[in-house]
């Protein structure tokens, strides 16, 4: 337990969204969700012994933004990491405080699931540091202890469902591995600063929408359709359900009390461009998480055409070309 370990874990993009919780603190969702684990949008997390050894009184949490130097994380971020570590320690019967250093390959808190990749990486790194080799189910439960439900899906590669039906402790489960369908996710960043309303607050407000019950009633049909289309690689049905689902999440957000507007005018411009791309014969469909940025899902062969079209839009600050990935892995290079 004295050697620091480094783990890389990617974000995921939900095709069917977790929005609204039965128990928000424990991240127990109102509805099942389906996601694709990404590859390039990832968190790297190094976890090791605390420099103060047994004299340490709390976990040391460091963060590196882009190419800047490693520095103490903000209190808000460090607080969530310490809370997660406290829960991991309690589950594993451990006591020692640790040093954690993390960095993201993409802007945090902007609708690309930085909490998913971050807390998945933390749970996997803690497990590796303890010298355990817990399987994906246990790691998924550990990642969810962070309070980020989507983190429970990022511990697995490929296509993932959550929660597993009738499984105690609500773990995610694998649907298909990454080789099943080579889908790309071309992310149009129209906002790179943190969003004003966190997804935690969005979940909290979801049930105040007069349309929330209707959404829950509709979801079993949509989830089955989308899961079937994913299994069959039926692009047309997949794309239709994907877009409907994303709009539905934002309908709930906008009709919550108080309303939450994640979209920016540029978001709509991207959605409109994707529609025109389809008219031009490019297979592409949009989805958005709790943020203004748009994830354009397409077969890998269409990714270049999609990226070029999005880059040409004036409101798009940056385009990230990502796609389905293989899940967390240990690496040698620490976050320094
Ligand atoms: O895992 P959380 O609490 O950050 O919530 C995720 C919410 C969405 O990204 C909007 C949907 C999802 O299922 O990932």
Boltz pocket constraint, residues with backbone or C-beta under 6 A from the ligand:
constraints:
  - pocket:
      binder: B
      contacts: [[A, 12], [A, 13], [A, 14], [A, 16], [A, 17], [A, 18], [A, 19], [A, 33], [A, 113], [A, 115], [A, 116], [A, 147], [A, 148], [A, 149], [A, 150], [A, 151], [A, 199], [A, 200], [A, 288], [A, 289], [A, 290]]
      max_distance: 6.0
